[in-house]
Protein backbone atom coordinates (compact mmCIF):
# COMPACT_ATOMS: atom_id res chain seq x y z
CA UNK A 1 0.00 0.00 0.00
CA UNK A 2 2.84 2.38 0.80
CA UNK A 3 4.61 1.63 -2.48
CA UNK A 4 1.38 2.23 -4.40
CA UNK A 5 0.87 5.55 -2.64
CA UNK A 6 4.44 6.62 -3.36
CA UNK A 7 3.97 5.73 -7.04
CA UNK A 8 0.94 7.98 -7.51
CA UNK A 9 1.66 11.17 -9.50
CA UNK A 10 0.27 13.51 -6.84
CA UNK A 11 0.63 17.27 -7.06
CA UNK A 12 -0.31 19.34 -4.01
CA UNK A 13 -1.43 22.94 -3.80
CA UNK A 14 0.20 24.39 -0.70
CA UNK A 15 -2.40 27.07 -0.04
CA UNK A 16 -1.94 30.14 2.14
CA UNK A 17 0.01 28.20 4.76
CA UNK A 18 3.05 28.14 2.47
CA UNK A 19 3.75 31.78 3.39
CA UNK A 20 5.22 30.49 6.66
CA UNK A 21 8.64 29.58 5.32
CA UNK A 22 10.31 28.49 8.54
CA UNK A 23 9.91 27.81 12.23
CA UNK A 24 11.91 30.95 12.97
CA UNK A 25 9.37 33.04 11.06
CA UNK A 26 6.57 31.63 13.21
CA UNK A 27 8.46 32.31 16.42
CA UNK A 28 9.16 35.87 15.26
CA UNK A 29 5.42 36.40 14.65
CA UNK A 30 4.60 35.17 18.17
CA UNK A 31 7.16 37.48 19.75
CA UNK A 32 5.97 40.43 17.68
CA UNK A 33 2.50 39.91 19.14
CA UNK A 34 3.64 39.84 22.76
CA UNK A 35 5.67 42.99 22.14
CA UNK A 36 2.71 44.85 20.64
CA UNK A 37 0.80 47.24 22.90
CA UNK A 38 -2.90 48.04 22.69
CA UNK A 39 -6.00 46.03 21.98
CA UNK A 40 -7.29 44.35 18.85
CA UNK A 41 -9.55 41.59 17.58
CA UNK A 42 -7.11 38.95 18.78
CA UNK A 43 -6.75 40.45 22.28
CA UNK A 44 -8.42 39.25 25.48
CA UNK A 45 -8.01 40.22 29.12
CA UNK A 46 -8.41 37.18 31.39
CA UNK A 47 -7.71 38.75 34.76
CA UNK A 48 -7.29 42.32 35.95
CA UNK A 49 -7.01 43.41 39.56
CA UNK A 50 -5.49 46.61 40.93
CA UNK A 51 -3.22 48.72 38.73
CA UNK A 52 -0.39 46.46 37.57
CA UNK A 53 0.56 48.51 34.48
CA UNK A 54 0.76 51.77 36.42
CA UNK A 55 2.99 50.25 39.07
CA UNK A 56 5.24 48.67 36.45
CA UNK A 57 5.51 51.95 34.54
CA UNK A 58 6.56 53.92 37.64
CA UNK A 59 8.90 51.32 39.13
CA UNK A 60 12.65 51.73 38.83
CA UNK A 61 13.17 47.98 39.11
CA UNK A 62 11.22 45.56 36.93
CA UNK A 63 11.86 41.82 36.54
CA UNK A 64 11.10 40.80 32.95
CA UNK A 65 11.51 37.56 31.00
CA UNK A 66 10.19 36.08 27.77
CA UNK A 67 9.45 32.38 27.36
CA UNK A 68 8.58 30.12 24.43
CA UNK A 69 7.27 26.61 23.80
CA UNK A 70 7.04 24.93 20.36
CA UNK A 71 4.59 22.81 18.44
CA UNK A 72 4.75 19.26 19.80
CA UNK A 73 3.23 15.95 18.71
CA UNK A 74 1.62 13.41 21.05
CA UNK A 75 3.74 10.62 19.48
CA UNK A 76 1.92 7.54 20.86
CA UNK A 77 3.69 4.32 19.88
CA UNK A 78 0.57 2.85 18.26
CA UNK A 79 -0.27 4.79 15.09
CA UNK A 80 -3.84 5.89 14.43
CA UNK A 81 -6.06 3.14 13.04
CA UNK A 82 -9.62 1.95 12.74
CA UNK A 83 -11.73 -0.75 11.11
CA UNK A 84 -15.24 -0.52 9.72
CA UNK A 85 -17.83 -2.81 8.14
CA UNK A 86 -20.67 -1.07 6.34
CA UNK A 87 -23.82 -2.94 5.30
CA UNK A 88 -27.32 -1.85 4.31
CA UNK A 89 -28.70 -1.83 7.86
CA UNK A 90 -25.63 -1.65 10.12
CA UNK A 91 -22.29 0.11 10.54
CA UNK A 92 -19.89 -1.89 12.68
CA UNK A 93 -16.65 -0.22 13.80
CA UNK A 94 -13.59 -1.25 15.82
CA UNK A 95 -11.79 1.73 17.28
CA UNK A 96 -9.36 2.67 20.04
CA UNK A 97 -10.72 6.19 20.44
CA UNK A 98 -10.53 7.79 23.86
CA UNK A 99 -14.08 9.23 23.68
CA UNK A 100 -16.60 6.53 22.80
CA UNK A 101 -19.41 9.01 22.16
CA UNK A 102 -17.20 10.76 19.61
CA UNK A 103 -16.54 7.45 17.84
CA UNK A 104 -20.29 6.80 17.60
CA UNK A 105 -21.02 10.28 16.27
CA UNK A 106 -18.23 10.29 13.67
CA UNK A 107 -19.11 6.80 12.40
CA UNK A 108 -22.79 7.72 12.03
CA UNK A 109 -22.02 11.05 10.36
CA UNK A 110 -19.56 9.62 7.85
CA UNK A 111 -21.79 6.64 6.99
CA UNK A 112 -24.89 8.84 6.78
CA UNK A 113 -26.93 6.74 9.20
CA UNK A 114 -28.64 7.26 12.55
CA UNK A 115 -26.76 6.48 15.78
CA UNK A 116 -28.89 3.40 16.49
CA UNK A 117 -27.40 1.70 13.39
CA UNK A 118 -23.80 2.06 14.66
CA UNK A 119 -22.25 -0.75 16.67
CA UNK A 120 -18.92 0.15 18.32
CA UNK A 121 -16.28 -2.30 19.51
CA UNK A 122 -14.28 -0.12 21.90
CA UNK A 123 -10.66 -1.28 21.76
CA UNK A 124 -8.08 -0.52 24.43
CA UNK A 125 -6.82 3.04 23.99
CA UNK A 126 -3.21 2.50 25.07
CA UNK A 127 -1.06 5.59 24.65
CA UNK A 128 -3.26 8.56 23.80
CA UNK A 129 -2.04 11.87 25.25
CA UNK A 130 -4.92 13.61 23.46
CA UNK A 131 -4.39 12.44 19.89
CA UNK A 132 -7.19 9.83 19.95
CA UNK A 133 -9.80 12.37 21.02
CA UNK A 134 -10.93 13.30 17.50
CA UNK A 135 -11.77 10.01 15.67
CA UNK A 136 -10.33 11.28 12.39
CA UNK A 137 -8.79 7.83 11.94
CA UNK A 138 -12.22 6.22 12.28
CA UNK A 139 -13.76 8.69 9.82
CA UNK A 140 -11.27 7.61 7.16
CA UNK A 141 -11.92 3.91 7.88
CA UNK A 142 -15.70 4.36 7.50
CA UNK A 143 -15.24 6.40 4.32
CA UNK A 144 -13.14 3.59 2.82
CA UNK A 145 -15.53 0.86 3.99
CA UNK A 146 -18.45 2.61 2.27
CA UNK A 147 -16.67 1.90 -1.02
CA UNK A 148 -16.69 -1.85 -0.25
CA UNK A 149 -20.12 -2.70 1.28
CA UNK A 150 -20.19 -5.94 3.24
CA UNK A 151 -16.40 -6.15 3.56
CA UNK A 152 -14.45 -5.04 6.65
CA UNK A 153 -11.79 -2.45 5.89
CA UNK A 154 -8.94 -1.59 8.23
CA UNK A 155 -6.94 1.61 7.86
CA UNK A 156 -3.60 2.18 9.58
CA UNK A 157 -1.85 5.53 9.38
CA UNK A 158 1.84 5.59 8.60
CA UNK A 159 4.02 7.23 11.23
CA UNK A 160 4.92 9.97 8.77
CA UNK A 161 1.29 10.82 7.96
CA UNK A 162 0.44 10.78 11.65
CA UNK A 163 3.23 13.21 12.56
CA UNK A 164 2.71 15.52 9.60
CA UNK A 165 -1.11 15.53 9.67
CA UNK A 166 -1.58 15.83 13.40
CA UNK A 167 -3.37 17.96 15.94
CA UNK A 168 -0.55 19.43 17.93
CA UNK A 169 0.27 21.15 21.20
CA UNK A 170 0.28 24.72 19.94
CA UNK A 171 3.17 27.17 19.95
CA UNK A 172 3.11 29.73 22.75
CA UNK A 173 5.23 32.70 23.77
CA UNK A 174 4.83 34.86 26.83
CA UNK A 175 6.32 38.02 28.31
CA UNK A 176 6.09 38.19 32.10
CA UNK A 177 6.91 41.26 34.20
CA UNK A 178 6.85 42.02 37.92
CA UNK A 179 7.88 44.58 40.49
CA UNK A 180 8.97 43.48 43.96
CA UNK A 181 8.10 45.01 47.31
CA UNK A 182 10.47 45.60 50.26
CA UNK A 183 10.28 41.91 51.20
CA UNK A 184 11.23 40.85 47.65
CA UNK A 185 7.74 39.57 46.79
CA UNK A 186 5.79 40.68 43.70
CA UNK A 187 3.37 43.54 44.26
CA UNK A 188 2.56 43.89 40.56
CA UNK A 189 2.47 41.22 37.86
CA UNK A 190 1.72 41.42 34.13
CA UNK A 191 1.62 38.51 31.69
CA UNK A 192 1.03 38.87 27.95
CA UNK A 193 0.82 35.57 26.09
CA UNK A 194 0.42 34.78 22.39
CA UNK A 195 -0.58 31.34 21.21
CA UNK A 196 -1.39 29.57 17.97
CA UNK A 197 -4.18 27.55 19.61
CA UNK A 198 -6.89 28.32 22.12
CA UNK A 199 -7.43 28.96 25.78
CA UNK A 200 -5.41 30.24 28.69
CA UNK A 201 -5.78 26.87 30.53
CA UNK A 202 -5.08 28.23 33.98
CA UNK A 203 -2.53 31.07 33.79
CA UNK A 204 -5.21 33.45 35.05
CA UNK A 205 -6.06 31.20 37.99
CA UNK A 206 -2.62 30.23 39.31
CA UNK A 207 -2.49 30.64 43.07
CA UNK A 208 0.00 33.52 42.87
CA UNK A 209 -2.45 35.72 40.95
CA UNK A 210 -5.41 34.87 43.16
CA UNK A 211 -4.93 36.78 46.38
CA UNK A 212 -1.15 36.38 46.62
CA UNK A 213 -0.18 39.32 44.35
CA UNK A 214 -2.33 42.46 44.76
CA UNK A 215 -1.94 43.98 41.27
CA UNK A 216 -2.40 41.59 38.34
CA UNK A 217 -3.03 41.79 34.60
CA UNK A 218 -3.15 38.64 32.44
CA UNK A 219 -3.88 39.07 28.73
CA UNK A 220 -3.55 36.99 25.58
CA UNK A 221 -3.29 37.44 21.86
CA UNK A 222 -4.02 34.77 19.28
CA UNK A 223 -2.00 34.03 16.14
CA UNK A 224 -4.33 32.06 13.82
CA UNK A 225 -2.40 29.56 11.72
CA UNK A 226 -3.25 26.83 9.22
CA UNK A 227 -1.70 24.12 11.41
CA UNK A 228 -4.26 22.17 13.42
CA UNK A 229 -4.06 22.16 17.21
CA UNK A 230 -5.58 19.71 19.60
CA UNK A 231 -5.40 17.95 22.95
CA UNK A 232 -1.97 17.16 24.29
CA UNK A 233 -1.48 15.91 27.85
CA UNK A 234 -2.39 19.06 29.79
CA UNK A 235 -2.66 21.47 26.84
CA UNK A 236 -1.87 25.10 27.56
CA UNK A 237 -1.11 24.30 31.19
CA UNK A 238 2.17 22.59 30.32
CA UNK A 239 3.42 25.83 28.72
CA UNK A 240 2.04 28.23 31.30
CA UNK A 241 3.41 26.22 34.24
CA UNK A 242 6.84 26.49 32.59
CA UNK A 243 6.45 30.24 32.13
CA UNK A 244 5.18 30.96 35.63
CA UNK A 245 7.40 28.67 37.67
CA UNK A 246 10.51 29.74 35.76
CA UNK A 247 9.58 33.37 36.34
CA UNK A 248 8.94 32.87 40.06
CA UNK A 249 12.43 31.40 40.30
CA UNK A 250 13.84 34.46 38.54
CA UNK A 251 12.04 36.72 41.02
CA UNK A 252 13.44 34.66 43.91
CA UNK A 253 16.96 35.06 42.51
CA UNK A 254 16.48 38.81 42.13
CA UNK A 255 15.28 39.00 45.75
CA UNK A 256 18.16 36.73 46.89
CA UNK A 257 15.72 34.34 48.57
CA UNK A 258 15.83 30.53 48.41
CA UNK A 259 13.32 29.35 45.74
CA UNK A 260 11.45 27.08 48.18
CA UNK A 261 11.25 29.77 50.86
CA UNK A 262 10.15 32.30 48.23
CA UNK A 263 7.19 30.15 47.23
CA UNK A 264 6.30 29.57 50.87
CA UNK A 265 6.17 33.33 51.39
CA UNK A 266 4.09 33.85 48.24
CA UNK A 267 1.58 31.16 49.20
CA UNK A 268 1.42 31.95 52.91
CA UNK A 269 -2.11 33.35 52.69
CA UNK A 270 -3.46 31.18 49.88
CA UNK A 271 -6.83 29.62 50.69
CA UNK A 272 -5.91 26.15 49.41
CA UNK A 273 -3.61 24.47 51.98
CA UNK A 274 -2.65 21.80 49.46
CA UNK A 275 -0.13 24.06 47.72
CA UNK A 276 2.03 24.53 50.80
CA UNK A 277 1.51 20.94 51.90
CA UNK A 278 2.78 19.64 48.54
CA UNK A 279 5.74 22.01 48.59
CA UNK A 280 6.77 21.04 52.10
CA UNK A 281 6.32 17.33 51.43
CA UNK A 282 8.34 17.20 48.21
CA UNK A 283 11.10 19.43 49.60
CA UNK A 284 11.50 17.30 52.71
CA UNK A 285 11.44 14.02 50.81
CA UNK A 286 13.92 15.20 48.17
CA UNK A 287 16.34 16.65 50.71
CA UNK A 288 16.01 20.18 49.38
CA UNK A 289 19.13 22.24 49.98
CA UNK A 290 21.51 19.34 50.59
CA UNK A 291 25.15 19.86 49.48
CA UNK A 292 25.74 18.76 45.88
CA UNK A 293 28.85 18.39 43.71
CA UNK A 294 29.69 21.10 41.18
CA UNK A 295 27.58 20.76 38.06
CA UNK A 296 24.62 19.37 39.98
CA UNK A 297 21.54 21.27 41.11
CA UNK A 298 18.02 20.95 42.46
CA UNK A 299 15.07 22.86 41.07
CA UNK A 300 11.56 23.19 42.40
CA UNK A 301 8.19 24.01 40.79
CA UNK A 302 4.49 23.74 41.66
CA UNK A 303 1.31 24.11 39.59
CA UNK A 304 -2.33 23.09 39.46
CA UNK A 305 -4.30 21.53 36.62
CA UNK A 306 -8.05 22.01 36.67
CA UNK A 307 -8.60 24.79 39.20
CA UNK A 308 -9.96 27.16 36.54
CA UNK A 309 -13.05 24.94 36.16
CA UNK A 310 -14.41 25.75 39.61
CA UNK A 311 -14.50 28.93 41.70
CA UNK A 312 -13.61 26.80 44.72
CA UNK A 313 -9.91 27.38 45.45
CA UNK A 314 -9.64 23.74 46.58
CA UNK A 315 -10.20 22.30 43.12
CA UNK A 316 -8.11 20.63 40.45
CA UNK A 317 -4.93 18.76 41.30
CA UNK A 318 -1.81 20.48 42.61
CA UNK A 319 1.58 18.91 41.88
CA UNK A 320 4.98 19.96 43.25
CA UNK A 321 8.26 18.66 41.83
CA UNK A 322 11.90 18.73 42.86
CA UNK A 323 14.28 17.80 40.03
CA UNK A 324 17.91 16.83 40.62
CA UNK A 325 20.13 17.23 37.54
CA UNK A 326 23.75 16.83 36.58
CA UNK A 327 25.28 18.97 33.83
CA UNK A 328 28.78 18.09 32.66
CA UNK A 329 31.30 20.80 31.80
CA UNK A 330 30.71 19.95 28.14
CA UNK A 331 26.98 20.65 28.58
CA UNK A 332 25.56 17.13 28.72
CA UNK A 333 22.35 17.08 30.79
CA UNK A 334 21.27 14.13 32.90
CA UNK A 335 18.17 14.14 35.08
CA UNK A 336 19.14 12.01 38.07
CA UNK A 337 16.01 12.08 40.20
CA UNK A 338 12.53 13.58 40.26
CA UNK A 339 10.42 13.73 43.41
CA UNK A 340 6.74 14.64 43.15
CA UNK A 341 4.05 15.31 45.76
CA UNK A 342 0.47 16.04 44.79
CA UNK A 343 -2.97 16.88 46.13
CA UNK A 344 -5.98 15.59 44.22
CA UNK A 345 -8.04 15.55 47.41
CA UNK A 346 -8.28 11.84 48.05
CA UNK A 347 -6.93 8.69 46.44
CA UNK A 348 -9.02 5.59 45.73
CA UNK A 349 -6.39 3.40 44.01
CA UNK A 350 -2.83 4.34 45.07
CA UNK A 351 -1.11 2.02 42.57
CA UNK A 352 -3.02 3.49 39.62
CA UNK A 353 -2.38 7.05 40.82
CA UNK A 354 1.35 6.42 41.25
CA UNK A 355 1.52 4.94 37.74
CA UNK A 356 -0.17 8.02 36.30
CA UNK A 357 2.21 10.31 38.20
CA UNK A 358 5.24 8.40 36.93
CA UNK A 359 3.93 8.50 33.36
CA UNK A 360 3.18 12.22 33.62
CA UNK A 361 6.68 12.92 34.95
CA UNK A 362 8.29 11.09 32.02
CA UNK A 363 5.98 12.78 29.52
CA UNK A 364 6.77 16.21 30.95
CA UNK A 365 10.48 15.46 30.99
CA UNK A 366 10.56 14.39 27.34
CA UNK A 367 8.34 17.30 26.29
CA UNK A 368 10.68 19.78 27.93
CA UNK A 369 14.04 18.34 26.93
CA UNK A 370 13.38 16.93 23.47
CA UNK A 371 10.16 17.80 21.67
CA UNK A 372 9.83 20.34 18.86
CA UNK A 373 8.10 20.22 15.49
CA UNK A 374 9.53 22.44 12.77
CA UNK A 375 7.88 24.06 9.75
CA UNK A 376 9.27 24.42 6.23
CA UNK A 377 7.12 26.18 3.61
CA UNK A 378 4.04 25.66 5.76
CA UNK A 379 4.57 21.94 6.24
CA UNK A 380 5.65 19.91 9.27
CA UNK A 381 9.23 18.68 8.77
CA UNK A 382 9.53 15.78 11.21
CA UNK A 383 8.02 12.46 10.15
CA UNK A 384 9.40 9.75 12.40
CA UNK A 385 11.35 9.08 15.56
CA UNK A 386 14.70 9.49 13.82
CA UNK A 387 13.83 13.19 13.55
CA UNK A 388 11.74 13.52 16.70
CA UNK A 389 13.85 12.38 19.68
CA UNK A 390 12.28 10.70 22.67
CA UNK A 391 13.82 9.72 26.00
CA UNK A 392 14.87 6.07 26.26
CA UNK A 393 14.72 3.75 29.24
CA UNK A 394 18.37 4.55 29.98
CA UNK A 395 17.46 8.26 30.25
CA UNK A 396 14.73 7.73 32.82
CA UNK A 397 15.58 9.18 36.24
CA UNK A 398 14.70 7.74 39.61
CA UNK A 399 11.09 8.83 40.24
CA UNK A 400 9.74 9.10 43.78
CA UNK A 401 6.00 9.67 44.16
CA UNK A 402 4.99 10.91 47.61
CA UNK A 403 1.45 10.75 49.02
CA UNK A 404 2.06 13.15 51.91
CA UNK A 405 0.73 16.17 50.02
CA UNK A 406 -2.87 14.91 50.06
CA UNK A 407 -5.30 17.08 52.02
CA UNK A 408 -8.17 14.57 52.17
CA UNK A 409 -10.49 17.02 50.42
CA UNK A 410 -13.59 15.44 48.86
CA UNK A 411 -12.98 16.54 45.27
CA UNK A 412 -11.15 13.40 43.96
CA UNK A 413 -9.61 15.30 41.04
CA UNK A 414 -7.73 13.79 38.11
CA UNK A 415 -4.07 12.71 38.11
CA UNK A 416 -3.07 12.02 34.48
CA UNK A 417 -2.33 15.56 33.37
CA UNK A 418 -1.28 17.54 36.49
CA UNK A 419 2.27 16.12 36.85
CA UNK A 420 3.24 17.24 33.33
CA UNK A 421 3.26 20.94 34.24
CA UNK A 422 5.88 21.35 36.98
CA UNK A 423 8.47 18.91 35.62
CA UNK A 424 9.89 21.18 32.90
CA UNK A 425 10.34 24.28 35.06
CA UNK A 426 11.78 22.19 37.91
CA UNK A 427 14.41 20.82 35.52
CA UNK A 428 15.10 24.28 34.08
CA UNK A 429 15.43 25.76 37.56
CA UNK A 430 17.79 22.92 38.52
CA UNK A 431 19.92 23.65 35.45
CA UNK A 432 20.21 27.26 36.60
CA UNK A 433 21.39 26.20 40.05
CA UNK A 434 23.91 23.83 38.46
CA UNK A 435 25.27 26.14 35.75
CA UNK A 436 23.99 29.67 36.31
CA UNK A 437 22.23 29.57 32.93
CA UNK A 438 18.53 30.41 32.60
CA UNK A 439 16.45 28.26 30.24
CA UNK A 440 13.49 30.16 28.79
CA UNK A 441 12.48 28.03 25.81
CA UNK A 442 11.81 24.41 24.97
CA UNK A 443 13.31 22.02 24.01
CA UNK A 444 16.22 22.23 26.44
CA UNK A 445 18.42 20.04 24.18
CA UNK A 446 18.96 23.07 21.93
CA UNK A 447 20.53 25.10 24.74
CA UNK A 448 24.27 25.51 25.27
CA UNK A 449 24.71 24.23 28.82
CA UNK A 450 28.51 24.22 28.93
CA UNK A 451 30.09 25.73 32.03
CA UNK A 452 33.55 26.34 33.46
N, C-alpha and C positions, 0 to 999 in steps of 0.2 A: 504493500500500500504506500509506503514511503517512497519507494523508487518510482511508482506511477505518479505520485504527486510531484516529485522533483522533475519528472519528464514533461509535465504539462507546460505549454508555452504561455505562462501567465504574465500579464503586464498590469502593474498596479498604478493607480492614481493616488499620489500621496496626500492630496487635499491641503487644507490650510495648515495642518500641523507641521508640514515640512518647513515652515518658516523658523521653527526652533531648531537651529543647526547643531547645537551642542548642549551638554549639561551645564557648562559654564554660563551660557546665555540664559538658561532658566534660573540659575542661582542669582545672576545679576538682576533679573527682573524681580525676583523675590525681595532682594535687598533694596532695590529702588523703591519698592512699595513701603517697606518699613521705615525708609528714610523720609518719605513724603508726608508733609504736614497737611492738615485740613481734612474735610470730609469728602464723601463721594458715594457713588452707587454701590461700591464694593466695601464700604466702611460700616462697622457696627461697634457700638459701645456695649460691653457685656457687664461691666461693673464700674461704678463711679461713686466714691464717697470722699467727702472733704474736698481739699483743693490741691491735689498732687502736682499738677502742672505749675501752679503758682509757686509752690514751695521749691520745686526743682529749678525753676527759672531764677529764683532769688538766692539759691544756695551757692556758696563758694566751693563746695565739695560735693561732687556727684559721682556715684559709682555707676558705671555704664558698661554693658557687655552685649555682644550680638552672637546669637547661636543659630545653628542650622542643622536640619536633618534631611536625608535624601529620600527619594522614592525607594521602596523596598518591597520585595516579593515574599509571599508567605512560604514558598518553597517546601510544601509537604512532600514526603518521599513518594507517596502514591500519586501518580498523575491523575488529572480529572478523567472521569469515565462514566458511562451509563449504558444501560441496555433497555431496549423497548420492543414490545410485540404489539402491533396494531392490527385489530380485526374489525369486522363490521360493527360489533356490539360491545367491544371491550378494548381498553388500552392498558396493557400490563407493563410495568416498569420496574427495573432493579436499579437502585441508586443509593450511593453513600452520601447523600446530602445531609447537612447538619440541621436543616429546618424542614421537617417532613411536610408541613402545610405548604411550604413553598414548592416542594417537589410535586405535590398534588396539583397545585394551581398551574405550574408551568406545563406539566404533561397535558392537562386538560386544554389549556389555551393553545398549545402548539398542535394538538391533534384535532382541535375544533369540536370537542365533546363536552358534555356536562361532567361535573366532578364525580357523580355517582357511577360513571363508566370507567373510572381510573382505579386500578388496583396497584398499590405500591408495595414492593418488597424493600423494606428499609434495611440496607446493608450497614455494617459497622463503619463508622465515619473515619476512625483512625486519626492521623494527623490532619488538622483542619486549619486552625489559626485564622479563620475568617474566609478562606478562599471558597469553601464549599457552601457558603450561605446563599448563593445566587442561582444555582441550578442551570447555569448556561450550558454545562456539559449534558444535562438531561434533555434540554431543549433540542440540542443538535442530534442526540440519539433518536428522539421521537420524530424529528423531521426526516431523518434517514429512513426510519422504519415505515413511515407513511408511504415511501416509494416501493416498499416490498411487503404488501399486506399479507398477514399470516405467517411471516418469517421473523424470528427474533434477530435484531441487529444490535451489535455492541460497538460502541465508539470509544476509543482510547485516545486521549490527546498525547501528542509527543511532548517531551520536556521543553523543546524549543518553542512550540506554539503556546504552551502553558505560561512560560516566562514572558514571552513577548506579546501575548494577548491577555494580560492579567487584569486584575483589579487591585491596585497597589496601595500600600501605606503612602500617603501623599507627602510631597515635599513641604517643609515648613521652615520659616526663618523668623526669628524674634529679636527685638531690641528691648532690653530690660534696663531700667534706671531706678536709682534710689538715692535718697539722702539719709544720713544717719544722725541720730540725736546724741546727746552727751554721753549716753551709755553705750553708744556704738550700734544701737538697733535702728532699723528703718523707721522713719516717721513719715516718709512719702515714697510711694512706689508707682511706677508707670511701666506697663508692658504693651508693646505694639507688635502684633504677630501677623504675618502673611502666610497663607497656606494655599495649596493647589487643590484642596479637598473641601470638606465641610466641618463645621462644628468646633467649638472651643474645647469640648471634652474635659472640662474641669479646671482650667487655668483660672477662671473667675471664682472658683469655689475652694481653692486651696486654703488650708487653715490660716496661713499667714495673712491672707487678704480678707479674712472674715473675723474681724475683731482684734487681730494681733498688730496690724499696721493701720494707723488712723486715717491716712490719706492715700487713696488707691484709685487708679484708672487703668482698666484693662480694655483694650480695643483690638479689633482684627480688621484685616483687609483680605479679600479673596483675589486669587489670580486664576481665572478660569483657563483651563488647558484642555486639549483634546485627549489626553491620557486618562483612562478610567481609574477612579479610586474605589476603594472598598474597605471591607472589614480586614483588620490585621491585628492580631492579639493586643488588645488595648489601644485602639486607634486614637490618635490625637494625644491621649494621655501619655503615651510612651515618649513623645517629643516634649510635651510641656513639663513633665517631671524632670527631664534632662535639663531643660532651660532653667526651671525654678531652683532645683536643688544645686545646680552648678553655681547659679547666681548667689544663692544664700551663702555658699562657701566663700565666694569672692567677697561678699560683705563681711563675713567673719574674719577673713584675712586682713581686710582694710581696717577693721576694728581691733585687730590683734587679740582676738578671742578664739579659744579652742572651738572647732566646728560643732562638736557635740554640745558644749556648754552654750554656744550661741543659739542653737535650736531650742535648747531647754528654756532659755530666756525668752525667745520669741513665742513659745507655746505655753508659757507659764499660766496665762489666763484663758487658754482655749477651752471651750465648753465640752469637748470630747476628750476624756481622759486617756483614750486608747493611743493617741499620738505619743504622749510622754511615756506611757507604759511600754510601747513598742521600742521607742528610742532607748530607754533605760535597760530593757531586757537584752536587746541585741548588742549594746555597747558592753554590758557586763559579760555576756557570754563570749564575745569575740576578744575580750581583753583589750578594749580600746585604750590607746595611749601607752601600750607596752613598748619597751625599747626594741628597735628593729635595726638590722644591718643597713648600711648605705645602699641606696637603690631600691629599698623596699618602703612601702607606705600603706597606711590604712585610710580609707575614705568612707564617709557615711552619707546616707540620703534617706529620706522618708517621703511618702506620697500616699494618696488615697484614690482608689478607683471606685466610682459610683456615687460619691457623696453629692453630686450635682442633681441627682434624680429626686432627692427628698430635701425638704427644708430642715429636717431633723439633723443637727450636727453629728449625732451618732448614727451615721448611715454609711453605706459603702464599706470597703475593706481597706484598712490602713496597713502598709507594709514598710518596714524599716530594714535597711541593709547596711552591713559593714563589709567592704571589700578589702582584701589584703593582696597587694600586687608586688611583683618584682620586675624592675626594669634594668636590663643590663646597660653597661656604659655604651654599647653599640646601638641601644634603642630597642632591644627585643623585649616585648611585653609578655609576662606570664601572670595569669590570675591564679594565685595560690589557694585562696580560700574565700568563700562567701558565706556569711552568717545572715540569716533573715528571721525577723520576728514579725508577727502580723496580728491584726485584730479584725476578725470577721464577725465578732459577737460571740457565737458559740460554734463548736465543732461537733458534728454527728459521727463522722468516720475519719479518725485521725490519719490512718494510712493513706486514704484517698487524698486528703488535704495536703499531706506532706509530699505526695507524688506530684500534685499540681504545682506546689511551690517550687519543687526541684525543677520541673519542666519549665516553669515561668522564668526561673533564674537563668537557665541555660539559653532560653529563647532571648531574653533581654541581653545577655552577654554577647551572643552571636550578632544580634541586631546592632549593638553598639560598636563592636570591634570590627565587624566584617562587612555588613550589608550595605550595598549601594547599587542601584540601577542607573545606567547612563543612557543618554539620548543622543542620537546622531541623525540629523535630518528628519526629526520628528518621530523616529522609531526607537524602540528599546534595543540596546546593543546586546546585552547578556542573554544567552540562550540555554546555558547548562551549567552544571556545577564546576566545570573547569574555568568558567569565567565569573562565577558567583560563589566565593569561598564561604565555607561553613566550618564551624569548630568540629574537631574530631574528638573521639573518646579520650585520646591522649591530652587534649587541651582542657578537658573538664576539670575544674577545681574541686577541692573538698567543699561540699555544701552542707551546712548545718542549719536545720529548720527548728526553730524554738517556739514552743507553745505558750511561753510565759507572758506574751503580750496580750492575750485574750482577756477581754473585760467581762465576758459572760452576758453581754447585752443580747436581747432577744432577736436581733435582726437576721442572723444566719445569712450573711451576705456571701457573694461568690468569691472564689479563690483562684480561678484560672488566669485571669488577666492582671490582677493587682501587683504580683511580684515583678512583672516586666518593667514597670516604671522606674523604681529606684536603683536598679542594678547598674544601668549605664552611668548615671551621675556619681554613684558610689565609686565605680572604677575610675572615672575621670578625676574625681577628687583625690583618690588614692595615688594616681599618677602624679598629680601636682605635689603631694606631700613627699613623693619619692624623688621627683626630678626638678620641681619648681616650675614646671611647664603647665599652663592652662590648656585644656582641651575644650573647644567650643563648637566642634562640629563632628558629626559622624560620617563615615566610620573611622574609628581611632587608628586603624592600620595605616591610614594615609599620613599620619602625623610623624614628624621627626622627633623621636623621644630620646635621642642621644644626650648624654650628660657627661660632665667631667668633674 
